[in-house]
């Protein structure tokens, strides 16, 4: 738009960007063409490699009981790594098709006699 003669004020209002952003984009386009407009951000490298991640998921699948604390301890002892956010542990559990929410096998308040009496009614 800047190359077509639009005013920077109009472009800023239309695209909700700063004049500096427009100048940088214009310069990148003039220098490198459309390749200059692509994002250069590649993201961060994962802490666990693909093989390590798969090994953790395989380890989770053979466990009879799961917890975030248990997973955290395993990763720390095996890979000497502690995630900053619990979300990373939740994602690993989700990839292993395991819910991180605590579940009870039976209702602790269940009274067998009361249930049987109610069924008879």
N, C-alpha and C positions, 0 to 999 in steps of 0.2 A: 504494500500500500504506500509505503514511504517512497519507493522508487517510481510509483505512478503519480506522485505529486500531492498526496494527501498530507494534511498538516499533522504534525506529531500530536497536537492536542486532540484532534478528532480520533486518531488511532488509539491514543491512551484511553479515551472515554469509551470507545467501542470495544476494545479488547481487555480493558481493565489492567493495563500494564504501565510501566514507567517509561519516560522518554529515554532513559539509559538503556533499557531492554531493547527498545526499538533501534537505537543506534548500534548496539552490539549485534543484533540480528541482521541489520542492513550491512554492516561491515563483514560479517561472517558470510553472508550470501555473495557479496561482491568479491570476496577473496576465494571462497571454496565452492561456490554454487549451492545447489540444494543440499549437498553433503554437509555443508557448514551449518545447516539448520537442524541437523539431527541431534538428539540428546547424547551427551558424552557419558552420562552417569551409568555405570555398570552395576551398581549395587555393591553390597558388602559380601565378602567371602563367608561361606557358612563355617561355623566352628567345627562341626563334624563332617568328615568326608562322606561321600555316598556309601562307601563300604562300611564305615563306622556306624553310620545312621542305620543301615540295614542290619548290622550286627546287633544294635540296641533293640531294634524292632523284633528280631528273631529271639533275643533274650527275653523280651517281654512276653512273647507268645508262649514260651515254655513255663512261665511262672504261674503258680496256682493262685497267688494273691498279688494284687497290684496296689501301689500307692505312689504318689508324686515324690514323697520323701525317699521311698525305696529306689525309685528310678534315679533321683538326684544322687543318692549315695553310690549307686552302681556306676553312673557316668563319671562322678568325681574320682572314684577309686580306679576305674579302668582307663579313663582318658585324661585324668587330671584336669577336668574342665567343670566349671560351675556357671550355669546360665544366669544372667542378671534377672531375667523375668521368668515367672512360673509358666507363662504362655508357651515357652519353648518346650517344656516338659509335657504340657497339655497336647501340643501338636504331635509330639512323638507317640503319646498314648493314642491319639486319634488315628494316626497312621497305622497303628497296630490293631485298629478297630476295638479299642478298649476305652470305656468311659472312665474319666477320672473322678467322677462323683461317687461318693461312698454309698454302697448299697448294703442292705441287710438281707440275709437269706430268709429270715422269718420275722414276723411282726413281734416285737418283744412284749406287746400288750395283749397278745392273743391268749384267750382262755378257751381251751378245747371244750370244756363242759358247756359254756355259754353258746359257743358256735353250734354244737350238737343240738342244744335245746331250741335254738332259733330255727335250725333246719327242720325240726319236727313240727314246728308251728306252721 
